[in-house]
């Protein structure tokens, strides 16, 4: 049994220290940049309303925010956003 969830901060140096970017699913409580995937049939209220770490949204409904919002099929646009935001430093 695992009593506490392993944090990304502890996993990255141990397993991913030689990569440019790590994408992870879950870790909603981590203090790290997030891209919310919000489906209308699963989430009544989007997380970006209460989580300041969300930097973009992928949703099948219109987004009422100034954050970048991508439709489910906008894979290239989302990849371009990730590259501009994290890899063009």
Residue pairs with C-beta under 8 A, 6 or more apart in sequence:
5 27
7 27
7 30
8 22
8 24
8 27
8 30
8 32
9 30
12 22
16 22
20 86
20 87
21 82
21 86
21 87
28 34
28 47
28 51
30 53
31 53
32 53
33 53
33 55
33 85
33 86
34 47
34 51
34 53
34 54
34 55
35 54
35 55
35 56
35 57
35 58
35 78
35 82
36 46
36 47
36 48
36 51
36 54
36 56
36 57
36 58
36 59
37 57
37 58
37 59
38 46
38 47
38 48
38 57
38 58
38 59
38 60
38 61
39 59
39 60
40 59
40 60
40 61
46 57
46 59
46 63
47 54
48 54
48 57
48 63
48 65
48 67
54 67
55 67
55 68
55 85
56 67
56 68
56 69
56 70
56 78
56 81
57 63
57 65
57 67
57 68
57 69
57 70
58 69
58 70
58 71
58 72
58 74
58 78
59 69
59 70
59 71
59 72
60 71
60 72
62 69
63 69
68 81
70 77
70 78
70 81
